[in-house]
Amino acid sequence: MSVSLGKALRSLPAAVAAVFRLAWATSPRLTLTAAAVHVVSGCVTAFGLLATADVFAALLRDGPTPDRLVRALPALAVVVGSFVVRALLDTAVAAVESSLRPRVTRAANDEVTAVLARARLLAFEDADFRELARQGGRRGVRSMESSLRYLADLLSGGISLVASVVTVGLLNPWLVPALLLAALANAWAAAKASKLRYEHFLDSVTRDTRKSVVEEVATDRDFALERTALTLQERLLAEYRRIADSLVGDEIRMAHRTNLVRLTGRALAGVGTGAAYLVLGLLLRTGAMELALAGTAVLAMRTGFSSLGNTTRAVNALYEDSFYIDFYRKLLVEGAARATRRSAVRPPADPAAIRLEGVSFTYPGGKQPALRDVDLTVARGEVVALVGENGSGKTTLGKVLTGLYPATSGTVRWDDVDLAVADEHAVHSSVAVIAQDPAQWPMTARHNVLVGRLERDDERAYLDAVGKSGADEVIASLPGGPDTVLSRRFNDGQDLSGGQWQRMGIARGTYRDAAVLVADEPTAALDARAEARVFEGLREATARRTTILVTHRLANIRNADRIVVLDRGRIVEQGTHEELMALRGHYHELFELQAAAYRGGLLAPSNE
Ligand SMILES: Nc1ncnc2c1ncn2[C@@H]1O[C@H](COP(=O)(O)OP(=O)(O)OP(=O)(O)O)[C@@H](O)[C@H]1O
């Protein structure tokens, strides 16, 4: 992949600005102090260099040695003084930076965490956003931290370089062009190396993602069972190594090319250095410059070259960081655009009707809409069951109805409030979701239920929720009862089975006691006895709530007020069980298939 030098270099100033902005926001005082100390330190270097010229001049003048030494003493004192001041300033720089850097890192981490914590649910369905969060999050923050150090190096190196050039220029202007030639050669090499690195970065970023995905699949606990049972370990390892090898190969090639560029740069810089010494020789020979001043010029040029090296190194390192800082900046912008909406438009806490008109929904990056032109009204207290084949859009519809996903087109209204402009926090406060695969909160069993509504502190409601969901049996079986931590990441933590987690999820959803309840396959992992108990509990709870029930077990929804049948994102039938059976359509077919399976057994020999 080839990019222009301009494009390759453009990310640097923006990254520097981002680091500076954050440092400034964190502590203007420390940022100013750091910058000031660096500037003063550079000036002291220049001052020291000029004083050195005076020392040489005094020492090389005619007269007895003791006299010359005495005459050189004041200038010598200035040189020594400048060293002392420089050492003190270096200590001050270290002190200021060690206070500033952790603060900047914390602020950068805070920004990323806040943006991700506040992002809408749909943002996490977007692969691009997730990748941005991966690259711009942890790595971005790390780059912000390290670039602060490189920025300081760049500042002090740059000032010291300018100081040397100015000193040399003051001694004799003819030396400056030669010094600038060396500087330009170095700058060219740095820019060219940056371009190569940028191209390598663009070229490897997708493979890098693939490598981390394969690494996750090859090492993560979630895949451990199938990885072992499917004997995929060696295959995954081989794939991981294949991608890693190709990345390493590219990296080595890039490093060789960069080294070649650097060598060219150094050769050119060497020409500049040689030219500087040649000019110096000529100046001495023609008597245009005194020996004393030539000594200082050599010192200044050496300081200049070493500052040049430091500055180039800092620019290169900063440049590398700037890729991830760029992701970090984009993550903040994208994250802010996807933040959960706060608005003055308050939805009703318990809507009399939820009305969908011409609603379509397409997932980010999706080619086909998951919902197409859906019209549906759900009245307060109604129990609506969503049925249909896998992928027909049931889960998606549940999320759109409750404002968890925004409709791509069409409107969703709670009474007369359009959810597209309503305060999303307020909408979600009126919703309880019992997910098929509930979150496994890494907290105590009791808190896994109470987190359903933290502001509620109601022991009777807690006991009611764990009782209706069967979570009471789970909790009773735990070694520490309700105080057992449900996470293997803690020493005394405990994991649960799929069905046990599901019971905890149902208890949490019940405890939330929201006006609108979405239960998405709430009992898929439950044993028959637990399922019967949950439906008994749900029947009681749903008497007061608007309920959307997604399920494949059609026997459980015979009593639903309404059954809505979805097929490829469209509503194809709706009515009561009896109405839909009489229709002998889609629902009838699905119901009969299940009934037949129960009657004859799915594995019964076919009559055909
Ligand atoms: N996160 C996602 N990103 C992209 N497409 C998705 C995502 N989730 C679901 N889909 C697609 O949207 C469509 C509807 O999915 P949905 O989960 O709503 O179906 P469902 O009826 O609940 O299925 P199931 O019975 O299997 O749970 C499917 O075609 C699916 O592939």
The ligand as an ORCA input file, in Angstrom:
! r2SCAN-3c Opt
* xyz 0 1
  N     -25.661     -8.135     15.883
  C     -26.100     -8.376     14.649
  N     -25.478     -7.855     13.593
  C     -25.915     -8.082     12.345
  N     -26.977     -8.818     12.066
  C     -27.649     -9.368     13.080
  C     -27.245     -9.168     14.432
  N     -28.108     -9.836     15.228
  C     -29.010    -10.410     14.407
  N     -28.735    -10.131     13.126
  C     -29.501    -10.554     11.948
  O     -30.795    -10.011     12.045
  C     -31.781    -10.957     11.700
  C     -32.796    -11.103     12.824
  O     -32.135    -11.576     13.972
  P     -32.885    -11.824     15.359
  O     -31.862    -12.135     16.373
  O     -33.805    -10.692     15.613
  O     -33.725    -13.113     14.998
  P     -34.587    -14.062     15.958
  O     -35.894    -14.224     15.281
  O     -34.600    -13.535     17.338
  O     -33.730    -15.398     15.858
  P     -33.571    -16.627     16.899
  O     -34.842    -17.377     16.898
  O     -32.483    -17.420     16.277
  O     -33.192    -16.037     18.221
  C     -31.039    -12.240     11.366
  O     -30.973    -12.352      9.957
  C     -29.666    -12.057     11.933
  O     -28.720    -12.644     11.100
*
